[in-house]
Amino acid sequence: MQQKLKVLIPVIAGLMSITSVMAQHSPQQPWNGKIAPTLKESTPFKINYNKKASKDAPNVIWILIDDAGFGATTAFGGLVETPNIEKLANQGLRFTNFHTTAICSPTRAALLTGRNHHSAHVGLLTPAAIDFPGYDTYIPFEKATAAEVLRENGYSTFALGKWHLTPVTENSQAGPFNRWPTGRGFDHYYGFLPGATDQWHPELWEDNTKLDIEPNTRHLNELLADKAITYIANQKSVDAEKPFFLYFATGATHSPHQVAKEWIDKYKGKFDLGWDKYREVVIENQKKLGIISKNAILPERNPGVKEWATLSEKEKKAYAHFMEVYAAFYSYTDYEIGRIINYLEQIDQLDNTVIAVMLGDNGASKGGTQHGTVNPQINRLQGEQRIDAIVKAADIIGTDESSTDYPIGWAAAANTPFRYWKADANTEGGTRNPMILFYPKGIKDKGGIRNQYGHVNDILPTTIELAKAQSPQIINGYKQEPFEGTSLAYAVDNAKAPSKHTVQYYEIAGSRSIYKDGWKAGALHDIPEGINIGGGADPTGGKVDFSKDVWELYNLNDDFNERINLASKNPEKLKELQAVFDQQAKKYNVYPLKDFTAHDMPAGRTVYGKMKNITLFPGIDNLVGVSSPLYDGRSFTINAEAEIVSGKEEGVLFAVGGDKTGISLFIKDGKFHYTHKTARDVFNSVSTNVIPKGKVNFKLVYEYSGKPQAGQPVGKETIFLNDEKIGERAFLPAQAGIQGGRNIDGTDVGRDQKYEVSDQYKAPFAFTGKLKKVTIQYDNL
């Protein structure tokens, strides 16, 4: 018995520690009253089980914009109007030398924990996880989040918007939920778990519950702002003295760039000047604002970006409209942020609120490629044909019919005055983002500028110091490891204070750099030519050679935007900094270096990972986004097992997608039907004979051969009823798509929710018979 107890005690302790992350740490305390036979003879003793915040403790808001460049907003010299963000900057402090990690998940991990991203186990995007400490995406509980720390200081805690930190395989109703927002210190969560979502039809969760908000006509920004105000109103109405922490992480301005037409119309013609002139105007604005030196020089145009003057009139028209949509998206986001700020002012809470605004989790995105993206049909076109299609699609860009990202020329412009862009951890263009600190009660130098070096891991230590909070040594039973960031509070009252954050490494997918005392060395790691990212686990056979990456050297004290490479002139300094990077890399789990060839990114974007066999049962929720299996670019077999009793059964057995693109296996008029819809055409096949009574099996064999050859099929799809072939066809590349279309159209079992794939029925056309299960078997994972 004693031996059994020894085994059970650590198990029970582990279970207790897991469940306790859902609440403030509140261990049992000694009761020092007196108990007698009657209440009259007894003496009560009140225990304060939950720690209360100190008197006048400020509210805390962190606002994180996604995929925004340094020179986008008017607050930092850009041409995108953001009056509410400007108001915060003009009444607070502009930090001009602030840095992120160069990509989303790692920045969020560093922000929320106050540690370096590899140290927090999030060295790259969550779908890119591999089983090494720096990359498994399991943020240790020994590295508490801001919500866990502030909750221990008596704060209410709310997270809204993008999360992108839960290991992908745990992004479903099956959990576990201890690494969801509500498991990492947030009382409430309202938002989406993956890296992006449709702004008109978002994948939304509240706490741990999947929401169905369709048919939806409201923009995600509005939904988030409404919920933030509701959380604040509810909390303050019950306990006005209790402070709150609000983490507001917008889906904007990550693609898809989507926003209402009235916002787009405000910018009509305003970017006809082109991206080259934009950069020239913006750098002069930045000089006037005093956020860069008056002697600053604009770097050369990024490689791959064409000179605006050399473009055709059609190209200029197409590309300018992309920027109109992007600017509208950003301005509208600012409007909804303003609603939250105005509400705080309305209820007399704004003066006692610390607000940190990070204008980007990395540099502007290069994901729009040379021409910009609209939808899969337009994106696959080439040359003049693509430009014509973009011009004709002007009215759908920004709507739910598009998945828009702007051309790389605008990304480079939005990053003014720096070179390069998102994911380039070796450059300031990838890592340098504006930060605004607002705190009316604590900031005297309204509109001040601060040039001290800062990093996203500094925000949590800064917040704790400004809020006069404590960082407990033990949180939820876990002994806490030290913060790795440095509080920036020292700079609030001293604009000329020397930087205290003097060493910082950067690394994303092999691109890496090291900053020390104003000097910086970095190396770009390019994906080897011919490598298909996501084409399987390490298609190079482990032969990616990081030693061939070329290091550059810059003195940022004299050359803040990295125009003059000093590597050949000062090899000793370069060698010194490379040694510092090596030391930091060993200390913080950066090694082993890996790039995007080390994993299958598409397979990493689903809870099912690389499972070869998946079984789905009737009654399961609609599976969307990372919760859905993957189909495109794969060969698979779908089996639906059912029982026909009366012969009158009908309905959908299995469906993926919707009215734009998808497949559906269904029964109607006693016969088995298969529909495959794409933008190119619709393929329908139906059994000749009536389905027999008894147990039956419906099967789709979808064979995808791979690389398309001009005019040649890329695969074949065959359907079977009880192993009898009843239809088949070979399909071309344009007929192969399965998962395109609306973001909300996921995988359905026993029905086809939202938007029906086939025009032969109306959604949800639920199956009226007995459906046992549906299995998906992959042939090429």
Buried (B, 14 or more C-beta within 10 A) or exposed (E): EEEEEEEEEEEEEEEEBBEBBBEBBBEEEEEEEEEEEEEEEEEEEEEEEEBEBEEEBBBBBBBBBBBBBBBBBBBBBBBBBBBBBBBBBBBBBBBBBBBBBBBBBBBBBBBBBBBBBBBBBBBBBBBBBBEBBBBBBBBBBEBBBBBBBBBBBBBBBBBBBBBBBBBBBBBBBEEEBBBBBBBBBBBBBBBBBBBBBBBBBBBBBEBEEBEEEEEBEEBBBBBBBBBBBEBBEEBBEEEEEBBBBBBBBBBBBBBBBBBBEEBBEEBEEBBBBBBBBBBBBBBBBBBEBBBBBEEBEBBEBBEEBBEBEEBEEEBBBBBBBBBBBBBBBBBBBBBBBBBBBEBBEEEEBBEBBBBBBBBBBBBBBBBBBEBBBBBBBBBEBEEEEBBBBBEEBBEBBBBBBBBBBBBBBBBBBBBBBBBBBBBBBBBBBBBBBBBBBBBBEBBEEEEBBBBBBBBBBBBBBBBBBBBEBEBBEEBBBBEBEEBBBBBBBBBBEEEEEEBBBEBBBBBBBBBBBBBBEBBBBBBBBEBBEEBEBBBBEBBBEEEBEEEEBEBBBBBBEEBBBBBEEBBEEBEEBBEBBBEBBBEBBEEBBBBEBBBBBBBBBBBBBBBBBBBEEBEBEBEBBBBBBBBBBBBBBBBBBBBBBBEBEEEEBBBBBBBBBBBBBBBBBBBBEBBBBBBBBBBBEEBBBBBEEEBEEEEBEBBBBBBBBEEBEEEEBBBBBBBBBBEEEBBEBEBBBBBBBBBBBBBBBBBBBBBBBBBBBBEBBEBBBBBEBEBEEBBBBBEEB
